[in-house]
């Protein structure tokens, strides 16, 4: 099972509503279980790097089936550096992405970047997207 485009749009809409409530320019990426992009939104004023960061966080979360924050402390370890090198830096093991599950199966992930305040905001926006699904 993979997240459908219609489901990804609902995730983006829920995350966008939370982002607007917080008042910061975020980028929101939804990916399938392989980390391939399904939907992407860059809000007005979001940094040009934030869509790439949101996608990289989501790709990591989907591939490993865990919140991207779970690897924060190991991000600079040899294993993660090797994985990031093999994926040309596409995986970003930093807080701000959550897996999307149907039952116990990972169907995708949502990644968020750009708050400028706290990565906790990024994760809160991601959770709002999942809650909307």
C-alpha positions as a Markdown table, in Angstrom:
| # | Residue | x | y | z |
|---|---|---|---|---|
| 1 | Unk | 0.0 | 0.0 | 0.0 |
| 2 | Unk | 1.1 | 3.5 | -0.8 |
| 3 | Unk | -0.3 | 6.9 | 0.0 |
| 4 | Unk | -2.5 | 8.2 | -2.9 |
| 5 | Unk | -2.3 | 11.6 | -4.3 |
| 6 | Unk | -5.7 | 12.5 | -2.9 |
| 7 | Unk | -4.5 | 11.4 | 0.6 |
| 8 | Unk | -1.3 | 13.3 | 0.2 |
| 9 | Unk | -3.3 | 16.5 | -0.7 |
| 10 | Unk | -5.3 | 16.0 | 2.6 |
| 11 | Unk | -2.1 | 15.7 | 4.5 |
| 12 | Unk | -0.7 | 18.9 | 2.9 |
| 13 | Unk | -4.0 | 20.8 | 3.6 |
| 14 | Unk | -3.9 | 19.8 | 7.3 |
| 15 | Unk | -0.3 | 20.7 | 7.6 |
| 16 | Unk | -0.8 | 24.0 | 5.8 |
| 17 | Unk | -3.6 | 25.0 | 8.2 |
| 18 | Unk | -1.3 | 24.4 | 11.2 |
| 19 | Unk | 1.5 | 26.3 | 9.5 |
| 20 | Unk | -0.7 | 29.3 | 8.9 |
| 21 | Unk | -1.9 | 29.1 | 12.5 |
| 22 | Unk | 1.7 | 29.2 | 13.7 |
| 23 | Unk | 2.5 | 32.1 | 11.3 |
| 24 | Unk | 5.7 | 30.8 | 9.8 |
| 25 | Unk | 6.6 | 30.0 | 6.2 |
| 26 | Unk | 7.0 | 26.3 | 5.9 |
| 27 | Unk | 7.5 | 23.8 | 3.1 |
| 28 | Unk | 5.6 | 20.5 | 3.4 |
| 29 | Unk | 6.5 | 17.3 | 1.5 |
| 30 | Unk | 4.6 | 14.0 | 1.3 |
| 31 | Unk | 6.4 | 11.0 | 0.0 |
| 32 | Unk | 5.6 | 7.3 | -0.7 |
| 33 | Unk | 7.3 | 4.5 | 1.2 |
| 34 | Unk | 10.3 | 4.6 | -1.1 |
| 35 | Unk | 10.8 | 8.4 | -0.4 |
| 36 | Unk | 9.5 | 9.4 | -3.8 |
| 37 | Unk | 7.7 | 12.8 | -3.8 |
| 38 | Unk | 3.9 | 12.6 | -4.0 |
| 39 | Unk | 3.0 | 16.2 | -3.0 |
| 40 | Unk | 5.0 | 19.4 | -2.2 |
| 41 | Unk | 4.0 | 22.8 | -1.0 |
| 42 | Unk | 6.2 | 25.8 | -0.4 |
| 43 | Unk | 4.4 | 28.6 | 1.4 |
| 44 | Unk | 5.0 | 32.2 | 0.5 |
| 45 | Unk | 8.2 | 33.4 | 2.2 |
| 46 | Unk | 9.6 | 30.0 | 2.9 |
| 47 | Unk | 13.4 | 29.7 | 2.3 |
| 48 | Unk | 14.4 | 28.2 | -1.1 |
| 49 | Unk | 16.2 | 25.4 | 0.7 |
| 50 | Unk | 13.1 | 24.3 | 2.8 |
| 51 | Unk | 11.4 | 22.2 | 0.1 |
| 52 | Unk | 14.6 | 20.1 | -0.3 |
| 53 | Unk | 14.9 | 19.8 | 3.5 |
| 54 | Unk | 11.2 | 18.8 | 3.9 |
| 55 | Unk | 11.6 | 16.1 | 1.2 |
| 56 | Unk | 14.8 | 14.8 | 2.6 |
| 57 | Unk | 13.3 | 14.5 | 6.1 |
| 58 | Unk | 10.2 | 12.8 | 4.7 |
| 59 | Unk | 12.3 | 10.4 | 2.6 |
| 60 | Unk | 14.3 | 9.4 | 5.6 |
| 61 | Unk | 11.2 | 8.9 | 7.7 |
| 62 | Unk | 9.4 | 6.8 | 5.1 |
| 63 | Unk | 12.3 | 4.6 | 4.3 |
| 64 | Unk | 13.1 | 3.8 | 7.9 |
| 65 | Unk | 9.5 | 3.9 | 9.1 |
| 66 | Unk | 10.3 | 6.1 | 12.1 |
| 67 | Unk | 10.1 | 9.8 | 13.0 |
| 68 | Unk | 13.2 | 11.5 | 11.5 |
| 69 | Unk | 14.0 | 12.8 | 15.0 |
| 70 | Unk | 14.8 | 9.2 | 16.1 |
| 71 | Unk | 18.1 | 9.5 | 14.4 |
| 72 | Unk | 19.1 | 13.0 | 15.4 |
| 73 | Unk | 21.8 | 11.8 | 17.8 |
| 74 | Unk | 23.2 | 9.3 | 15.3 |
| 75 | Unk | 23.1 | 11.7 | 12.3 |
| 76 | Unk | 26.8 | 12.2 | 12.3 |
| 77 | Unk | 27.7 | 8.6 | 12.8 |
| 78 | Unk | 29.5 | 6.5 | 10.2 |
| 79 | Unk | 26.4 | 4.6 | 9.2 |
| 80 | Unk | 24.3 | 7.7 | 8.6 |
| 81 | Unk | 27.1 | 9.5 | 6.8 |
| 82 | Unk | 27.4 | 6.5 | 4.5 |
| 83 | Unk | 23.6 | 6.4 | 3.8 |
| 84 | Unk | 23.6 | 10.1 | 3.1 |
| 85 | Unk | 26.5 | 9.7 | 0.7 |
| 86 | Unk | 24.9 | 6.8 | -1.2 |
| 87 | Unk | 21.7 | 8.8 | -1.6 |
| 88 | Unk | 23.6 | 12.0 | -2.7 |
| 89 | Unk | 22.5 | 13.8 | 0.5 |
| 90 | Unk | 18.8 | 13.1 | -0.1 |
| 91 | Unk | 18.2 | 11.7 | 3.3 |
| 92 | Unk | 18.0 | 14.2 | 6.2 |
| 93 | Unk | 17.9 | 12.6 | 9.6 |
| 94 | Unk | 16.7 | 15.6 | 11.5 |
| 95 | Unk | 13.5 | 16.3 | 13.4 |
| 96 | Unk | 10.5 | 17.4 | 11.3 |
| 97 | Unk | 9.1 | 14.3 | 9.6 |
| 98 | Unk | 6.8 | 11.5 | 10.6 |
| 99 | Unk | 5.8 | 8.2 | 8.9 |
| 100 | Unk | 2.3 | 7.9 | 7.7 |
| 101 | Unk | 0.8 | 4.4 | 8.5 |
| 102 | Unk | -2.2 | 2.5 | 7.6 |
| 103 | Unk | -2.5 | 0.0 | 10.4 |
| 104 | Unk | 1.1 | -1.2 | 10.9 |
| 105 | Unk | 2.2 | -0.6 | 7.4 |
| 106 | Unk | 4.1 | 2.6 | 6.4 |
| 107 | Unk | 2.3 | 4.1 | 3.3 |
| 108 | Unk | 4.5 | 7.3 | 3.2 |
| 109 | Unk | 5.7 | 10.1 | 5.3 |
| 110 | Unk | 5.3 | 13.9 | 5.7 |
| 111 | Unk | 8.3 | 16.2 | 6.2 |
| 112 | Unk | 8.3 | 19.9 | 7.1 |
| 113 | Unk | 11.0 | 22.5 | 7.1 |
| 114 | Unk | 11.3 | 26.2 | 7.5 |
| 115 | Unk | 9.9 | 27.4 | 10.8 |
| 116 | Unk | 12.9 | 29.3 | 11.8 |
| 117 | Unk | 11.8 | 28.9 | 15.4 |
| 118 | Unk | 12.1 | 25.3 | 16.5 |
| 119 | Unk | 12.1 | 21.9 | 14.8 |
| 120 | Unk | 9.3 | 21.1 | 17.3 |
| 121 | Unk | 7.2 | 23.4 | 15.1 |
| 122 | Unk | 8.1 | 21.4 | 12.0 |
| 123 | Unk | 7.0 | 18.2 | 13.7 |
| 124 | Unk | 3.8 | 19.7 | 15.0 |
| 125 | Unk | 2.9 | 20.8 | 11.4 |
| 126 | Unk | 3.7 | 17.3 | 10.2 |
| 127 | Unk | 1.5 | 15.8 | 12.9 |
| 128 | Unk | -1.4 | 18.1 | 11.9 |
| 129 | Unk | -1.1 | 16.8 | 8.4 |
| 130 | Unk | -1.4 | 13.2 | 9.5 |
| 131 | Unk | -4.3 | 14.1 | 11.8 |
| 132 | Unk | -6.1 | 15.5 | 8.8 |
| 133 | Unk | -5.8 | 12.2 | 7.0 |
